Amino acid sequence: MSIGRASALIGAGTIVSRVTGLVRTIVLVWAVGATTAGGNAFAVANQLPNNIYAIISVGLLSAVVVPQIVKAAAHDDGGSAFVSKLFTLGTVVLLGTAAVATVAAPWLVVFYAPDYGPEQQALATAFAYWCLPQILFYGLFALVGEALNARRVYGPYTWAPIVNNVVSIAGFLVFIWLFGSGTASTQWSPEMIAVLAGTATLGIVVQTGILFLFWRKTGMHVRPDFRWRGVGLGQIGRLAGWTFLMVLAGQLAGVVQSRVMSQIPEGDPGFFVAGNAWLIFMLPYSIIVLSIGTPYFTQLSEHAGAGRDDDVRADVGRSIRTLGLFIVAATAALAVAAVPMSRIFTNSREEAVGAAGVLLCYLVSLIPLAVLFVIQRTFYAYDDTRTPFFFTLGQCVIVVLTALAASWAASAEVIAMSQLAAAVALGQSFASVCQVIAATWLLQRRLGGLRIGSWMLALGRFALAALPAAGAGWLTFQLLGGTDGWTVSDKILGVLGSAVIGAVVLVVYVAFLALLRAPELSAALALARRVLPGGR
């Protein structure tokens, strides 16, 4: 499968997945509220298994397993023995981790949210008992999905989460039908907890089960194998050691952010609002960066494994230019539509304005993170997980320092407590900008040049086109009434208003790129046509 077709397949699946994910979150906000104690308690509990999933998927699997499975394909058995041992070991580790984490649920909740009151901590712990078994299924989903990606079977890993979203939407609607919406923390019964958190876990179980149906397409025959020596698992361990430390550092930085945000009182933008702002932030990242970048990573691994450094440099430049053209437009559109977009996940105009501030602070790092995706995975393609650990460790230190500084500023009333979540988000964005600068410099030293000028010139051209596009979008928002207009009056109109503003930004952006004669435009439009439903 070509990179263009793979990107189109992944992109189309990701669009549907993210749209249904947005609907899932809208229904969840309807059920529990955006700034309620119950909503924040559920958000903390349901985030716990996701943190473990981040270690497995973003860390060990994406960084290590894909290149190793690509190499194992050259074995006489096509890599079946290697993958059998790897999957057996992974399942044992996941089972043990899920069991220990579930038992430790009360301590994990206190660790992540120490400033919640006793009642809210008890509610979060009850949710956590239902949510933490997701670790096993998240891990299996990531393990099987990355193995499919390594064999260029891209579709199932992207499309399976749609089923998860559908199951969750149905379950949350049942919750609303049975118990009503906007539930206060004092009103939660065991049945309500079971329906809400059980639905979240059931969706992950179904999502993972569907992925196994596509395993035959890999051509590998996997069976339980507890003989974990002799097929290179030691090499994976050495590579994964640095990656594990890197992701662990990121999780610890996230713990500091979570603990800081647990100070935020009910009614102000807190943990749940920040999570929803991050969801909006991740929408273009997932659709654009992952759909285009994932096939490039497989190709990068092949070129790096063959020692073709010139091809790797070309891959890096080409992927950054392609990603940049789309991600700059997305950044401009989300920035000017931040308030109506946030209204989709809040229950009032005032909540939408507060949540928009958090989103804008996250958006500062959207373009740098797209570049980082390519740079960091180029290190992984060369089996180098040590260098990414060090530049990520620096980023985590900055995240911690900025979060603590934001906490001090709120305590000293330098900023309002309602601005604390936005301040934490801005600190994370600043840390990400520092990280991508350090990572690019280190990769340039390693490869003896990255042709940075060519893709920086392209990013500058995209930014130049984005300025009038953003201006047109902002003017459109103001003409529609601004924060007092119909685009912020309710959730459905927030969707419509965001679409109108985004369309204006996109049209003006493409027009100015054409005026600037950007060479990347024609290729990008062809790729977009393949990604859109009905495209070829």
N, C-alpha and C positions, 0 to 999 in steps of 0.2 A: 504494500500500500504506500503511495507517495505521501510526502509530507503535507501537500495541499489537501488531498482527500482525507488523510488522518485528522488534520486540523479541522476540516469541515465537519467530520463525523463527531469529533469530541466537542467542537463548538456548538453544534446543533443540540447535542445531548445536554451540554452544560446550560444552554439557554433555557431549555424546558425544565431542567432540574432546578435552576435558580429561581425561575418564575414560580414554580410550585413551592419552592422553599420560602419565597416571599409570602405566598398565600398562607402557608403553614404558620409563619410568624404573625401575620395579621390576625389569624384566627386565635392564636395563642394569646396575643395582646388583648383581644376581645374577651377571652376567657378569664384572664388573671389580672389585667391592667398593666400599664407600662411602668408606673412608679410606685406600685403597691409593695408592701412587705412580702406578700405571698409570691408576687412575680419575681422579685429579687431573690427570694429563697429558692424558687424553682430554677432560676437562671444559674445560681451558684452550684446547685446539686447536679444539674444536667451538664454543666461545664466540666465537672470532675472527670468523667470518662473521656471527654474530648481532649483533655490535657494529656492523658495517657496515649490516646490515639495519635496526637501530634508527635509524640516521641517515636511511635512505631512507624507512622506513615511518612511524615515530613522528614523525620530523622533517618532511622535505620533503613527503611525500605527504599525511599526515593534516592537516597545518597549512595547506598551500597548494593542492594539486592539487584536492581535493574542491570547495572554493569556486569555483575557476577553471573546472572542468568544469561545475558547476552554471550558472555565468554563460554559458559557451560554448554551452550548450543553446539559447540565444536566437539564435544565429547562423543564417544561412539554411540552412546544411548540417547543422544540428543539432550542430555542434561537431566534425565528422569531421576537418576540416583541422587544427584546433588539436590534437586528440588524436594525429593522425598525426605531426605534427612533434614533439610532446612524447614520444611513444613511441620515435621514432627516436633522438632525442637521449638519452633515458634508456638505451636499449639500448647505444649507443656508450659511454656513461659506465660502465655496469655491466661491459661486456666489458673495458674498460681497467683498471677498478679490480680486477676479479677476477684479471686476469693479473699486474698489479703486486704485489698482495697475495700471490699464490701464490709468486712468485719471492722475495718478502721474508719468507717463512715463518720462517726461522731467527731473523731479527732481531725479528720480531713476538713470537715465543715468549720470547726473552730480555727484551724490553720488558715483557711482561705478567707473567713469572714469573722474575725475576732470581735468586731464592734457591733455585731447583731445582738439584739436582746435575747434572753433565754427562750422566749416563745418562738421567735423567728429562727433561732438556731435549731430548735427542736423540729420545726417544720422542715427546714432545709435538710436535716438528718433523715427524716422520714422519706423525703423525696430521694435522697442519695441512696438509700437501701434498694430502691427500685431501679435507679439509674446506673449504678456502678457495674452491674453485670454486663452492661453494654461494652465494657472493655474487651471482653472475649470476642464479641461479634465485630466490633470496629477493627480489631487487630486482624481477624481472619479475612474481613473484607479487604483491608489494605494489602495483606499478604498475597491473596489470590489476584487482586486487581493489578498490583505491580507486576506480578508474574505474567499476566495477560498482556500488559503494556510492553514488557520486554520481548514478547513474541509477536508484537505488532497487532495484537487483538485489542483495539482501543475502545470500541463501542460499549461493551457491557459495564466497564468500570465507571463510565460517565453516565449511562442511562439508568443503572440500578437505583441510585438515590431517589429517582422520581417516584418509585413505588413506596419508598420510605415516607416521602412527603405526603403521598395520597393516604397512606395508612394513618399518619399523624393528623392530617386535616380531618379525616373521618372521626378519629377518636376524640379530638378536641371539640368537634361539633357535638358529639354525644355528651361530652362533659357539660357543655353549655346547655344542652337540652335537659339534662338531668338536674344540674345544680345551679344554673344561671351564670352570669358573667360578673367580672370585677370583684371576685371573692376576697373578703378581708381575711387577714391571717388568723383571726379568732374564730373563724367559721369553718375551718378545714376539718373534715372528718376522715377516718381511715379509708372510707369508700372513695371519697373525692381524690385523695392522694393516689390511691391505686389506679383510678381511671386515668388521671393526668400523666403521672410518671410511667405507669405501665404502658400507656399508649406510645410514649417516646421510645421505650425500650423495644416494644413489639415492632415498631417501624425499622429499627436497626437489624433485628433478627430476620425479618422478611427480606430486607435489602441484601443481606449477606447470603441467604439461601438462594436467591435468584442468581447471584454471580456464579455459584457452583455449577449451574446448568450449562454454562458456556465453556467449561474447562476443556472439553474434548477438542476445542479449536486450537489449543496449544500444542497438541500432538504428543504430550508427555503423559506417561503412566505413573501415577504417584501412589505410594502405599506407605503405611506407617513403618518407620525405620529408626530405631533407637541407637543404631551404631553411627555415632556422630563424628567419627574420626575417618580421615583418609580422603575426603573429597574437597578440602579447602575451606572448611568452616572456620578453621583457625585464622585464615586470611580475612574472612568476614568479621571475625571477632576483633582483629586489630584495627580494621577500618571503622567498625561500628563503635569502638571504644571512644574515639575522638568525637564521632557524631553524637553518641549518647551524652557525652559531657556537654557538647554544644547545646543540644536540645534541653538538657537538664538545666543549664544556665538560663535558657529562655523561659523555662517553666518557673524557675525561682524568681526571675524578674516579674513574671506574671502574677505570682503569689503576692509580691509586694504591691503591685497595682491593685489586686483584689482587696487586700487588707486596707489599703488607703481608701478605696471606694466604699468599703463597708461602713465608713464614718458618715456617709451621706444619708440624711434623714429621708423618710418616706415623703414623697411629693416632689422631690428634686431629681434631676437626671442622675441615675445611679448605675449599678452593675448591669441591670437588664437593658436600660437605654443604651449604655455603652456597647453591649453585645449586639443590639440591633443596628447601631451605627456601624459597627464592624461588619455586620452582615451586608449592609448596603455597600460599604467600601469593597468587600470581597466580591460583589457581583461582577463588576468589570474585570477584576483580577482573575476570577475563575473562568469567565467566558473567554477573555482575550489571552491572558498570560498562560493559563494551563492548557487551553485548547491548541494554541500555536506552539507553545514552548515544549510540551511533552513529547511530540514527535521529533522535535529538534534535539532533545536530550538523548533519545535513542540513537540518532544519527551522530551526535557528538561523541557518544560512547564508542561507536564503531570507528570513527576517525581517530580518536585519541588512542584506542587500543591498537590501531595499526600504525601509530606514530606519525600520522599525517597532520603535522602542526599547521601547515598552511590552510588545509581544509577546515581545521578547527577555528582558526582566526576568521575565515570566511563565514563559517556557521555562526560565530558569535556576532559579527557585524550584521549579517543578514537578519538574524532573529531579533536583535535589538531594534533595528530599523522597522521591521514589520510590526513588532509589539508596540513600539513607540508611536507609530501612526495612529493606531487604534486607542491606545491608553491615554494619550494626550487629549483626544476628543472626549473620552469618557470622563476624564478629570474635569474638564471645562464644563461639561453638561451637568455632572453631579454637583459641582460647586454652586452653580447658579440656581439649580433646582433643589438645593439642600433642604429648604423649609417644606415644600410640598412632598418631597420624598420622605422626610421624617414624619410628616403628618400621617402617612400610611401606617406607621407603627406606634402612634400615640393616640390619645383620646381627646386632645384639645389643641387649640392654636398655641397656647402658652407652652405646653409640653413639646410641641413641634419645634418652636423656636429654640428652646433649650437643647433639644436633641440635635438640631441642625448645627449648633456650635460644636458639639462633639464630633459630628461627621466631618465638618470642615477641617478640624484639627487632624483627623486621620488622613484626609485627602492630601495633605502636604507631602506625604510619603508614597503616594500611589505610583508616580512615574519612577522614582528611585527604586522602589521594590520590583518593578518590572525589569529594570536593568539588573538588579541583584539576582533575580531568578536565573538569568542566563549566566552571569559571572560565577555564581556559587556552584551551579551544576557543571560548569566547565571544570572546576577543581575536582568534583566528584567523578567526572569522566576519566580523569587521570589517576583515579584511586587515591586522591589526596583529600582526606577529611580532617587532617591536622590543621592546615592553614585556615579553613573556614571556622574551625573552633575558635581560633584566636581573634579573628575580626568580629565574630559574633559575640564573643565574651566581652569585647570592648563595647559593643552595642548594648548588651545587657547591663553593664555597669552604668551607662548613661541613662538607660530606662529606669533603673533603681534610683539613681540620684535625682532625676527629674520628678519622679513620683513622690519621693520624700520631700523634695522642695515644694511641690504642689500641696502636699499635706500640711507642711509648715505654713505656707502662705494662707491656706484656708483657716487654720487654727489661729493665726495672728490677724485674721480678718483683712489681709492684704487683697485677697480675692474672696468672693462670696462662695459659700458652700455649694451653691447651685452651679458654680463654674468649675468645681473640682474635677469632675469626670473629663471635661474638655481640656483642662490643664494636663491631666495624665495622658490623654491622647496626643496632645501637642508634644509632650516630652518623648513619647514613643516615636513620633514622626521625625523629630530632630535626631534621635539616636539612629534611625534607619538611614537618614541622609549621610551621617558620619560613617555608617557601616559600608554603604555602597562605594563611597570614595576610597576607603581603605582597601576594600576587596578588589576594586578595579586596578588600583596601583600595584597590589601584590600579584595579580594575574598578569599584568603587563610585564612585570619583572620576570615571571616564570616563563612566559612564551616569547620573550624578547620583542615585545610590541604587540599591540592589539588593534592598530589602525583606529585609534580612538577618535581622531579628527573626523573621519568619514561619518561615523554614526552620531557623533556629537553635533556635527553640522546638520544632519537630518533631524535630530531632536529639536535643534534651534529653529529649523524651518517649520516643524510642526507647531512649536510654541507660538511662532509668529502668526500662523494661521488661526491658532486657538484664541488669541486675544480679541479680535473682532467678533469671533463666534461667541465667546463668553459674553461680550458686551451686548450682542443681539439677544442672547438668552436672558440676561438680566433685565434688559429693557422689556422683553416680553412678559417676564414675571411681574414687573411693575405695572405694565399696562393691564394685566389681569387682576390687579388689585393689591399686589404685594402680600404682606402678612395679614392684611385684612380682607383679601379677596377670596374668590370662590375656590381657588386651588388649595386653600388651607382650611376649608370649611368642614370637610369630612374625608374619610379614607379613600373612597372611590374617586372623588373629585381630585384628591391628591395624586392618584395614579394618572388620571387624565391630564391634569396640569403638568405633571412631570414629563409625560409623553410629549405634550405640545412644546414645552421649553426645550426638551432634548432634541426634538426634530428640528427646531429652529437652529440650535447650536450645530447640529450635524450638517445641515444644508449649507450654512455659511462657512463652516470649516472646510467642507469639500470644495466649495467654490473658491476659497482663497488658496487651497492647495493647488487647484487647477491653474489659478492665476500665477502662482509661484512656479508652476511646471514641476511639481515634485515628482521625481521619477518613481517613487514608491506607490503612487496613487493607483495606477492601473492594476498593478499586481494585487494591491489590497482590495480593490473593488471586486476583482475576480474571486478572491478568497471569500469575501463577504457574501457574494452570490451563492457560493457553494455551501456556506454555513446556514443561510436563511432557509426556512422551510420551502420546499419546492425547487430549491436551487439545484444546479447541476455541476 
